Amino acid sequence: MDYRKHIVIDPAIRSGKPCVKGTRITVYDVLGYLAAGMSVEQVVADFPTLKTEDVRACLAFAADRERKLAVA
């Protein structure tokens, strides 16, 4: 999945935190809901501006960022 179609970083939106395109919902928020036990379907139901692909893009973004972390 190319998460870049769904995730944007804009200094004018949420202080430059990665957000779902067209929303003010951060990747951090979505990951937090999933980590708390919500399903993808529940997240999408609670946030009608999100689509399933957006939630999956948040996961792909986090995985890519984790992959790029330097090992000390």
C-alpha positions in Angstrom: 0.0 0.0 0.0 1.2 3.5 -0.8 0.3 5.3 2.4 1.5 8.6 0.9 -1.9 8.9 -0.9 -3.6 8.9 2.5 -1.2 10.5 5.0 0.0 14.1 4.9 2.4 16.1 7.0 1.5 19.8 7.0 2.9 22.2 9.6 -0.4 24.1 9.5 -2.4 21.0 10.6 -2.0 19.6 14.1 1.5 21.1 14.4 2.9 19.0 11.6 1.9 15.6 13.0 1.1 13.0 10.3 -2.6 13.1 9.6 -5.1 11.4 7.4 -5.5 13.5 4.3 -8.5 15.8 4.4 -8.9 15.4 8.2 -7.3 16.5 11.4 -7.1 12.9 12.6 -3.5 11.9 13.4 -1.9 8.6 12.7 -1.1 8.6 16.4 -4.8 8.8 17.2 -5.7 6.0 14.9 -2.9 3.7 16.2 -4.0 4.5 19.7 -7.6 3.4 19.0 -6.4 0.2 17.4 -4.0 -0.5 20.3 -6.9 0.1 22.8 -8.7 -2.8 21.1 -11.0 -1.1 18.6 -11.4 -2.9 15.3 -10.9 -1.1 12.0 -14.6 -1.2 11.5 -15.2 0.5 14.9 -12.7 3.2 14.1 -14.4 3.9 10.7 -17.8 3.9 12.4 -16.7 6.4 15.0 -15.0 8.6 12.5 -17.2 8.8 9.3 -14.5 10.8 7.5 -12.2 7.8 7.6 -12.3 4.9 5.2 -10.8 1.4 5.8 -7.9 2.3 3.4 -7.1 5.3 5.6 -6.7 3.1 8.7 -4.6 0.6 6.8 -2.5 3.5 5.5 -1.9 4.6 9.2 -0.6 1.1 9.9 1.6 1.1 6.8 3.0 4.5 7.7 3.9 3.3 11.2 5.5 0.2 9.9 7.6 2.2 7.4 8.6 4.7 10.1 9.6 1.8 12.4 11.6 0.2 9.6 13.6 3.4 9.1 14.6 3.8 12.8 18.3 3.6 13.3 19.5 0.9 15.6 22.0 2.2 18.2 
